[in-house]
Amino acid sequence: MRQNKLREPIALCLGIALVAALVQLAAWLKGAPLVFPSVGEILRTFLCLLGEAETWRRVGTTLLHLVLSLVFAGAGGLLFGTAMGLSDFCRTLLSPLMQFLRATPMIVMAVIAMVLLPYDRVPLVVPSLLLIPLISEAVGEGIRRIDPELRDVWRLNSRFNARILLQVYLPLTAGYLRQAFANAAGMGMKLAVTTEYLVQTRDSLGKAIFSSSYFNDYPEVYAYALVMILLVMLLTGLPGLFRALLRRIRPPRS
């Protein structure tokens, strides 16, 4: 049992070491330290960024965009996914819209949003729209996979309402929702930073990456990428941490 608990952290450390080795290999093969700096230089730049207040302001701006986008996309995905999971008619009706959102390139959606909306809304609207199909598909698939006999149980006692959705459907689709959240967090971070880059959002990671690449400061570009990776890992790890805390504080059943 103890070996099983140690295996996952060891595998994670080996995976990080593999990524570092690939970056170092790319630097050696390219032979251009300006574009592919060493791992040591990236880590030194990363540690310097962590000590700067400006970095945390940028992280706060991007994290706010990401969290709000996940909230809006989650609400829309839950609404559309529930309708698509419960009704074949709604599934057929909404399928073209989901396909459109899924297939539209991010740059096209960003350009349309830049024309129609104020620039400060673009990092919120574009990620939200593009993440809705990801979440709605997970919700709809989770609902369709529920055992029909379980559906018949609540149908005998009640009509479908918000209470049934929250206490029956969502718990039974929790596995699908967790996977969708993990995928949406990573994708949402990339979308938020890219749109910030395009519209030059002040005090954001996207603006910082633009400035670093403009001045050919590639160690800083990779350091900011490392910051984004850590943010996504933090967000995707929060639900598991929250569940673990609930198990500890929840009183045992008699």
C-alpha contacts under 8 A as a table, 3 or more apart, distances in Angstrom:
res1	aa1	res2	aa2	distance
1	M	4	N	5.14
1	M	5	K	6.45
2	R	5	K	5.13
2	R	6	L	6.35
3	Q	6	L	5.11
3	Q	7	R	6.05
4	N	7	R	5.13
4	N	8	E	7.21
5	K	8	E	6.33
5	K	9	P	7.72
6	L	9	P	5.73
6	L	10	I	6.29
7	R	10	I	5.21
7	R	11	A	6.08
8	E	11	A	5.07
8	E	12	L	6.15
9	P	12	L	4.97
9	P	13	C	6.21
10	I	13	C	5.18
10	I	14	L	6.19
11	A	14	L	5.05
11	A	15	G	6.07
12	L	15	G	5.01
12	L	16	I	6.30
13	C	16	I	5.13
13	C	17	A	6.18
14	L	17	A	4.95
14	L	18	L	6.09
15	G	18	L	4.97
15	G	19	V	6.39
16	I	19	V	5.18
16	I	20	A	6.31
17	A	20	A	5.06
17	A	21	A	6.09
18	L	21	A	5.02
18	L	22	L	6.21
19	V	22	L	5.13
19	V	23	V	6.30
20	A	23	V	5.17
20	A	24	Q	6.18
20	A	39	V	6.43
21	A	24	Q	5.04
21	A	25	L	5.99
22	L	25	L	4.95
22	L	26	A	6.12
23	V	26	A	5.12
23	V	27	A	6.35
23	V	36	F	7.52
23	V	38	S	7.66
23	V	39	V	7.01
24	Q	27	A	5.05
24	Q	28	W	6.35
24	Q	36	F	7.89
24	Q	37	P	7.93
24	Q	38	S	5.90
24	Q	39	V	6.17
25	L	28	W	5.10
25	L	29	L	6.11
26	A	29	L	5.12
26	A	30	K	5.90
26	A	36	F	6.88
27	A	30	K	5.29
27	A	31	G	5.83
27	A	32	A	6.54
27	A	33	P	6.36
27	A	35	V	7.91
27	A	36	F	4.71
27	A	37	P	6.32
27	A	38	S	6.67
28	W	31	G	5.17
28	W	32	A	7.85
30	K	36	F	7.44
31	G	36	F	7.98
32	A	35	V	5.70
32	A	36	F	6.06
32	A	37	P	7.72
33	P	36	F	4.89
33	P	37	P	4.56
33	P	38	S	7.11
34	L	37	P	5.97
34	L	216	N	7.52
34	L	217	D	7.85
34	L	218	Y	6.67
35	V	216	N	7.98
35	V	218	Y	5.94
36	F	218	Y	7.35
36	F	219	P	7.89
37	P	41	E	6.39
37	P	42	I	6.79
37	P	218	Y	7.23
37	P	219	P	6.08
38	S	41	E	5.30
38	S	42	I	6.42
39	V	42	I	5.09
39	V	43	L	6.19
40	G	43	L	5.16
40	G	44	R	6.20
41	E	44	R	5.11
41	E	45	T	6.20
41	E	219	P	6.62
42	I	45	T	5.16
42	I	46	F	6.05
42	I	219	P	5.02
42	I	220	E	7.06
42	I	222	Y	6.45
42	I	223	A	5.71
43	L	46	F	4.86
43	L	47	L	6.17
43	L	223	A	6.95
44	R	47	L	5.23
44	R	48	C	6.27
45	T	48	C	5.03
45	T	49	L	6.19
45	T	219	P	6.43
45	T	220	E	6.08
45	T	223	A	6.19
46	F	49	L	5.12
46	F	50	L	6.38
46	F	220	E	7.21
46	F	223	A	4.69
46	F	224	Y	7.23
46	F	226	L	7.54
46	F	227	V	7.72
47	L	50	L	5.14
47	L	51	G	6.65
48	C	51	G	5.32
48	C	52	E	6.85
49	L	52	E	5.34
49	L	55	T	6.00
49	L	223	A	7.79
50	L	53	A	7.89
50	L	55	T	6.61
50	L	56	W	7.51
51	G	55	T	7.92
52	E	55	T	5.51
52	E	56	W	7.13
53	A	56	W	5.34
53	A	57	R	6.50
54	E	57	R	5.11
54	E	58	R	6.34
54	E	203	D	7.66
55	T	58	R	5.16
55	T	59	V	6.15
56	W	59	V	4.83
56	W	60	G	5.97
57	R	60	G	5.05
57	R	61	T	6.30
57	R	203	D	6.23
57	R	204	S	7.36
58	R	61	T	5.17
58	R	62	T	6.29
58	R	203	D	4.70
58	R	204	S	4.06
58	R	205	L	5.30
58	R	208	A	7.75
59	V	62	T	5.28
59	V	63	L	5.82
59	V	204	S	6.55
59	V	205	L	6.33
60	G	63	L	5.07
60	G	64	L	5.99
60	G	204	S	7.79
61	T	64	L	5.23
61	T	65	H	6.42
61	T	203	D	6.57
61	T	204	S	5.40
61	T	205	L	7.80
62	T	65	H	5.06
62	T	66	L	6.15
62	T	189	M	8.00
62	T	192	A	6.85
62	T	193	V	6.91
62	T	204	S	5.56
62	T	205	L	6.20
62	T	206	G	7.93
63	L	66	L	4.97
63	L	67	V	6.02
64	L	67	V	5.24
64	L	68	L	6.07
65	H	68	L	5.39
65	H	69	S	6.01
65	H	123	P	6.31
65	H	124	L	5.64
65	H	192	A	6.53
66	L	69	S	5.10
66	L	70	L	6.17
66	L	124	L	7.52
66	L	127	P	7.95
66	L	185	A	7.63
66	L	188	G	6.08
66	L	189	M	6.06
66	L	192	A	6.23
67	V	70	L	5.10
67	V	71	V	6.22
68	L	71	V	4.99
68	L	72	F	6.16
68	L	124	L	6.90
69	S	72	F	5.21
69	S	73	A	5.87
69	S	124	L	5.45
69	S	125	V	7.19
69	S	127	P	5.97
69	S	128	S	4.70
69	S	188	G	7.35
70	L	73	A	5.07
70	L	74	G	5.65
70	L	128	S	6.61
70	L	131	L	7.72
70	L	184	A	7.31
70	L	185	A	7.31
70	L	188	G	7.32
71	V	74	G	5.03
71	V	75	A	6.18
72	F	75	A	5.22
72	F	76	G	6.24
72	F	128	S	5.95
73	A	76	G	5.11
73	A	77	G	5.69
73	A	127	P	7.96
73	A	128	S	4.69
73	A	129	L	6.66
73	A	131	L	5.75
73	A	132	I	4.84
73	A	135	I	7.32
74	G	77	G	5.01
74	G	78	L	5.83
74	G	132	I	6.90
74	G	135	I	6.49
75	A	78	L	5.20
75	A	79	L	6.23
76	G	79	L	5.14
76	G	80	F	6.10
76	G	132	I	6.09
76	G	136	S	7.56
77	G	80	F	5.25
77	G	81	G	5.51
77	G	131	L	7.97
77	G	132	I	4.76
77	G	133	P	6.56
77	G	134	L	7.56
77	G	135	I	4.89
77	G	136	S	3.96
77	G	137	E	7.71
77	G	139	V	7.36
78	L	81	G	5.11
78	L	82	T	5.85
78	L	135	I	7.02
78	L	136	S	5.83
78	L	139	V	6.37
79	L	82	T	5.42
79	L	83	A	6.41
79	L	136	S	7.58
80	F	83	A	5.19
80	F	84	M	6.10
80	F	94	L	7.72
80	F	136	S	5.74
80	F	140	G	7.98
81	G	84	M	5.02
81	G	85	G	5.92
81	G	135	I	7.34
81	G	136	S	3.91
81	G	137	E	6.02
81	G	138	A	7.28
81	G	139	V	4.87
81	G	140	G	4.35
81	G	141	E	7.99
82	T	85	G	5.08
82	T	86	L	6.09
82	T	136	S	7.54
82	T	139	V	6.32
82	T	140	G	5.70
82	T	143	I	7.26
83	A	86	L	5.37
83	A	87	S	5.89
83	A	90	C	5.91
83	A	91	R	7.04
83	A	140	G	7.54
84	M	87	S	5.47
84	M	88	D	6.46
84	M	89	F	7.76
84	M	90	C	5.17
84	M	91	R	4.05
84	M	92	T	7.83
84	M	94	L	7.37
84	M	140	G	5.51
85	G	88	D	7.32
85	G	91	R	7.03
85	G	139	V	7.19
85	G	140	G	4.02
85	G	141	E	6.47
85	G	142	G	7.69
85	G	143	I	5.26
85	G	144	R	5.40
86	L	140	G	7.69
86	L	143	I	7.12
86	L	144	R	7.29
87	S	90	C	5.25
87	S	91	R	6.24
88	D	91	R	4.90
88	D	92	T	6.21
89	F	92	T	5.26
89	F	93	L	6.06
90	C	93	L	4.83
90	C	94	L	5.88
91	R	94	L	5.39
91	R	95	S	5.82
92	T	95	S	5.24
92	T	96	P	7.71
93	L	96	P	7.02
94	L	97	L	5.32
94	L	98	M	6.30
95	S	98	M	5.13
95	S	99	Q	6.07
96	P	99	Q	5.02
96	P	100	F	6.03
97	L	100	F	5.03
97	L	101	L	6.28
98	M	101	L	5.20
98	M	102	R	6.00
98	M	132	I	7.89
98	M	133	P	5.33
99	Q	102	R	5.01
99	Q	103	A	5.86
99	Q	133	P	7.78
100	F	103	A	5.29
100	F	104	T	5.88
101	L	104	T	5.47
101	L	129	L	6.87
101	L	130	L	5.76
101	L	133	P	6.82
102	R	130	L	6.39
102	R	133	P	6.27
102	R	134	L	7.97
104	T	108	V	6.79
104	T	109	M	6.74
105	P	108	V	5.37
105	P	109	M	6.47
106	M	109	M	5.12
106	M	110	A	6.03
106	M	126	V	7.67
106	M	130	L	7.71
106	M	191	L	7.62
107	I	110	A	4.98
107	I	111	V	6.13
108	V	111	V	5.16
108	V	112	I	6.27
109	M	112	I	5.19
109	M	113	A	6.14
109	M	126	V	6.50
110	A	113	A	5.04
110	A	114	M	6.01
110	A	122	V	6.92
110	A	126	V	6.14
110	A	195	T	6.71
111	V	114	M	5.02
111	V	115	V	6.34
112	I	115	V	5.23
112	I	116	L	6.30
113	A	116	L	5.11
113	A	117	L	5.50
113	A	122	V	5.99
113	A	125	V	7.55
113	A	126	V	7.06
114	M	117	L	5.54
114	M	118	P	6.76
114	M	119	Y	5.97
114	M	122	V	6.42
114	M	199	V	7.75
117	L	121	R	6.47
117	L	122	V	6.84
118	P	121	R	5.63
118	P	122	V	7.01
119	Y	122	V	5.38
119	Y	123	P	7.95
119	Y	199	V	6.02
119	Y	201	T	7.76
120	D	123	P	6.78
120	D	124	L	7.98
120	D	199	V	7.84
120	D	201	T	6.78
121	R	124	L	5.41
121	R	125	V	6.13
122	V	125	V	5.19
122	V	126	V	5.83
122	V	195	T	6.68
122	V	196	E	7.91
122	V	199	V	7.67
123	P	126	V	6.00
123	P	127	P	6.60
123	P	191	L	7.66
123	P	192	A	5.20
123	P	193	V	7.70
123	P	195	T	5.24
123	P	196	E	5.89
124	L	127	P	6.01
124	L	128	S	6.26
124	L	192	A	7.26
125	V	128	S	5.20
125	V	129	L	6.19
126	V	129	L	5.34
126	V	130	L	6.25
126	V	191	L	7.50
126	V	192	A	7.93
126	V	195	T	7.65
127	P	130	L	5.21
127	P	131	L	5.97
127	P	188	G	5.79
127	P	191	L	5.49
127	P	192	A	6.15
128	S	131	L	5.33
128	S	132	I	6.33
128	S	188	G	7.98
129	L	132	I	5.50
129	L	133	P	7.95
130	L	133	P	6.70
130	L	134	L	7.80
131	L	134	L	5.30
131	L	135	I	6.53
131	L	184	A	6.30
131	L	187	M	7.79
131	L	188	G	7.09
132	I	135	I	5.37
132	I	136	S	5.92
133	P	136	S	5.08
133	P	137	E	5.81
134	L	137	E	5.50
134	L	138	A	6.58
134	L	180	A	6.62
134	L	184	A	7.04
135	I	138	A	5.20
135	I	139	V	6.26
135	I	177	L	7.41
135	I	180	A	5.64
135	I	181	F	7.43
135	I	184	A	7.48
136	S	139	V	5.08
136	S	140	G	5.95
137	E	140	G	5.19
137	E	141	E	5.95
138	A	141	E	5.22
138	A	142	G	5.99
138	A	176	Y	5.48
138	A	177	L	6.32
138	A	180	A	6.15
139	V	142	G	5.13
139	V	143	I	6.22
139	V	173	T	6.89
139	V	176	Y	6.81
139	V	177	L	6.62
140	G	143	I	5.23
140	G	144	R	6.23
141	E	144	R	5.15
141	E	145	R	6.20
141	E	176	Y	7.89
142	G	145	R	5.21
142	G	146	I	6.64
142	G	172	L	7.54
142	G	173	T	4.82
142	G	176	Y	5.95
143	I	146	I	5.42
143	I	169	Y	6.58
143	I	172	L	7.82
143	I	173	T	6.45
146	I	150	L	7.23
146	I	151	R	7.54
146	I	172	L	7.02
146	I	173	T	7.83
147	D	150	L	5.45
147	D	151	R	6.85
148	P	151	R	5.05
148	P	152	D	6.34
149	E	152	D	5.06
149	E	153	V	6.54
150	L	153	V	5.24
150	L	154	W	7.14
151	R	154	W	5.77
151	R	155	R	6.26
152	D	155	R	4.94
152	D	156	L	6.22
153	V	156	L	5.53
153	V	157	N	7.09
154	W	157	N	5.21
154	W	158	S	5.79
154	W	159	R	7.66
154	W	164	I	7.89
155	R	158	S	5.35
155	R	159	R	6.01
155	R	160	F	7.54
160	F	164	I	5.97
160	F	165	L	7.41
161	N	164	I	5.37
161	N	165	L	6.37
162	A	165	L	4.99
162	A	166	L	6.15
163	R	166	L	5.22
163	R	167	Q	5.86
163	R	168	V	7.87
164	I	167	Q	5.31
164	I	168	V	5.22
164	I	169	Y	6.69
165	L	168	V	5.63
165	L	169	Y	4.93
165	L	170	L	6.12
166	L	169	Y	6.31
166	L	170	L	5.48
166	L	171	P	7.34
167	Q	170	L	6.55
167	Q	171	P	6.46
168	V	171	P	5.85
168	V	172	L	6.36
169	Y	172	L	5.26
169	Y	173	T	6.24
170	L	173	T	5.12
170	L	174	A	5.99
171	P	174	A	5.09
172	L	175	G	7.77
173	T	176	Y	5.46
173	T	177	L	6.30
174	A	177	L	4.98
174	A	178	R	6.10
175	G	178	R	5.27
175	G	179	Q	6.42
176	Y	179	Q	5.31
176	Y	180	A	6.13
177	L	180	A	5.00
177	L	181	F	6.02
178	R	181	F	5.10
178	R	182	A	6.26
179	Q	182	A	5.17
179	Q	183	N	6.28
180	A	183	N	5.16
180	A	184	A	5.90
181	F	184	A	4.96
181	F	185	A	5.97
181	F	236	T	7.25
182	A	185	A	5.31
182	A	186	G	6.62
182	A	236	T	5.33
183	N	186	G	5.47
183	N	187	M	6.16
184	A	187	M	5.07
184	A	188	G	5.52
185	A	188	G	5.04
185	A	189	M	6.13
185	A	232	V	6.13
185	A	235	L	7.06
185	A	236	T	6.87
186	G	189	M	5.33
186	G	190	K	6.63
186	G	232	V	5.82
187	M	190	K	5.29
187	M	191	L	6.22
188	G	191	L	5.01
188	G	192	A	5.91
189	M	192	A	5.18
189	M	193	V	6.13
189	M	228	M	7.23
189	M	232	V	7.18
190	K	193	V	5.36
190	K	194	T	6.00
191	L	194	T	5.15
191	L	195	T	6.12
192	A	195	T	5.34
192	A	196	E	6.12
192	A	206	G	7.87
193	V	196	E	4.99
193	V	197	Y	6.08
193	V	204	S	7.84
193	V	205	L	6.21
193	V	206	G	4.56
194	T	197	Y	4.96
194	T	198	L	6.30
194	T	206	G	6.16
195	T	198	L	4.97
195	T	199	V	6.17
195	T	206	G	7.34
196	E	199	V	5.35
196	E	200	Q	5.47
196	E	201	T	5.02
196	E	204	S	6.85
196	E	205	L	7.42
196	E	206	G	4.64
196	E	207	K	6.25
197	Y	200	Q	5.17
197	Y	201	T	6.96
197	Y	205	L	7.93
197	Y	206	G	4.17
197	Y	207	K	5.24
197	Y	209	I	7.31
197	Y	210	F	6.13
198	L	206	G	7.89
200	Q	206	G	7.09
200	Q	207	K	5.25
201	T	204	S	5.95
201	T	206	G	7.12
201	T	207	K	5.90
202	R	207	K	6.43
203	D	207	K	6.84
203	D	208	A	7.51
204	S	207	K	5.35
204	S	208	A	6.30
205	L	208	A	4.90
205	L	209	I	6.10
205	L	224	Y	7.25
206	G	209	I	5.23
206	G	210	F	6.30
207	K	210	F	5.06
207	K	211	S	6.25
208	A	211	S	5.16
208	A	212	S	6.14
209	I	212	S	5.05
209	I	213	S	6.05
209	I	220	E	7.80
209	I	221	V	5.65
209	I	224	Y	7.12
210	F	213	S	5.30
210	F	214	Y	6.01
211	S	214	Y	5.06
211	S	215	F	6.36
212	S	215	F	5.35
212	S	216	N	6.08
212	S	217	D	4.91
212	S	218	Y	6.69
212	S	220	E	6.33
212	S	221	V	6.05
213	S	216	N	4.74
213	S	217	D	5.77
213	S	218	Y	6.28
213	S	221	V	6.69
214	Y	217	D	7.64
217	D	220	E	5.63
217	D	221	V	6.67
218	Y	221	V	4.79
218	Y	222	Y	6.29
219	P	222	Y	5.29
219	P	223	A	6.08
220	E	223	A	4.82
220	E	224	Y	6.09
221	V	224	Y	5.25
221	V	225	A	6.33
222	Y	225	A	4.88
222	Y	226	L	6.27
223	A	226	L	5.02
223	A	227	V	6.38
224	Y	227	V	4.89
224	Y	228	M	6.33
225	A	228	M	5.10
225	A	229	I	6.28
226	L	229	I	5.05
226	L	230	L	6.29
227	V	230	L	5.24
227	V	231	L	6.29
228	M	231	L	5.04
228	M	232	V	6.29
229	I	232	V	5.24
229	I	233	M	6.24
230	L	233	M	5.03
230	L	234	L	6.08
231	L	234	L	5.01
231	L	235	L	6.21
232	V	235	L	5.09
232	V	236	T	6.09
233	M	236	T	5.27
233	M	237	G	5.97
234	L	237	G	5.17
234	L	238	L	6.25
235	L	238	L	5.37
235	L	239	P	7.86
236	T	239	P	6.68
236	T	240	G	7.97
237	G	240	G	5.56
237	G	241	L	6.29
238	L	241	L	5.01
238	L	242	F	5.98
239	P	242	F	5.01
239	P	243	R	6.20
240	G	243	R	5.14
240	G	244	A	6.21
241	L	244	A	5.07
241	L	245	L	6.22
242	F	245	L	5.14
242	F	246	L	6.23
243	R	246	L	5.06
243	R	247	R	6.29
244	A	247	R	5.20
244	A	248	R	6.49
245	L	248	R	5.16
245	L	249	I	6.30
246	L	249	I	5.29
246	L	250	R	5.70
247	R	250	R	5.34
248	R	251	P	7.89
